[in-house]
């Protein structure tokens, strides 16, 4: 006979962890240091990335 393994379904709390704040516009922005110069515009830029959802935004100096 084989053993039956019970799988645990993720709760809604675990499934949507960290996504509800970003949907409401409350991102957790951090500066990405890798890319600081935009070749097309020829300007220094600051690249921000959200820790929770991974969305990116740029700000020209």
C-alpha positions as CSV (number, residue, x, y, z in Angstrom):
1,X,0.0,0.0,0.0
2,X,1.1,3.5,-0.6
3,X,1.0,6.4,1.8
4,X,-1.5,9.2,1.2
5,X,0.0,12.7,1.4
6,X,-2.3,15.6,2.3
7,X,-1.4,18.8,0.4
8,X,-1.8,22.1,2.2
9,X,-3.6,24.8,0.2
10,X,-2.3,28.3,0.8
11,X,-4.7,30.5,2.7
12,X,-5.8,33.8,1.1
13,X,-3.6,35.6,3.6
14,X,-0.5,33.8,2.3
15,X,-1.6,34.0,-1.3
16,X,-2.0,37.8,-1.5
17,X,0.8,38.7,1.0
18,X,2.2,42.1,0.1
19,X,0.0,42.7,-3.0
20,X,-2.9,44.7,-1.4
21,X,-0.7,47.6,-0.4
22,X,0.8,48.0,-3.9
23,X,-2.7,47.8,-5.5
24,X,-3.7,50.7,-3.3
25,X,-0.6,52.7,-4.4
26,X,1.5,52.2,-1.3
27,X,4.7,50.8,-2.9
28,X,7.9,50.1,-1.0
29,X,10.5,51.8,-3.3
30,X,14.2,51.0,-3.2
31,X,16.9,52.5,-5.5
32,X,18.5,50.2,-8.0
33,X,22.2,51.0,-8.3
34,X,23.0,49.0,-11.4
35,X,21.6,51.3,-14.1
36,X,22.2,55.1,-13.5
37,X,22.6,56.5,-17.0
38,X,20.0,56.6,-19.8
39,X,21.6,56.4,-23.2
40,X,18.6,57.6,-25.2
41,X,18.0,60.7,-23.2
42,X,21.7,61.3,-22.3
43,X,20.8,62.0,-18.7
44,X,21.4,60.6,-15.3
45,X,18.4,58.8,-14.0
46,X,17.4,57.2,-10.7
47,X,15.7,53.8,-11.1
48,X,13.3,52.7,-8.3
49,X,11.9,49.1,-7.8
50,X,9.2,48.0,-5.5
51,X,10.3,45.3,-3.0
52,X,6.8,43.7,-2.9
53,X,5.6,43.6,-6.5
54,X,8.7,44.4,-8.6
55,X,7.2,47.4,-10.4
56,X,9.8,49.9,-11.6
57,X,9.8,53.6,-12.1
58,X,12.4,56.1,-13.2
59,X,13.1,59.7,-12.2
60,X,15.3,62.0,-14.3
61,X,17.6,64.3,-12.4
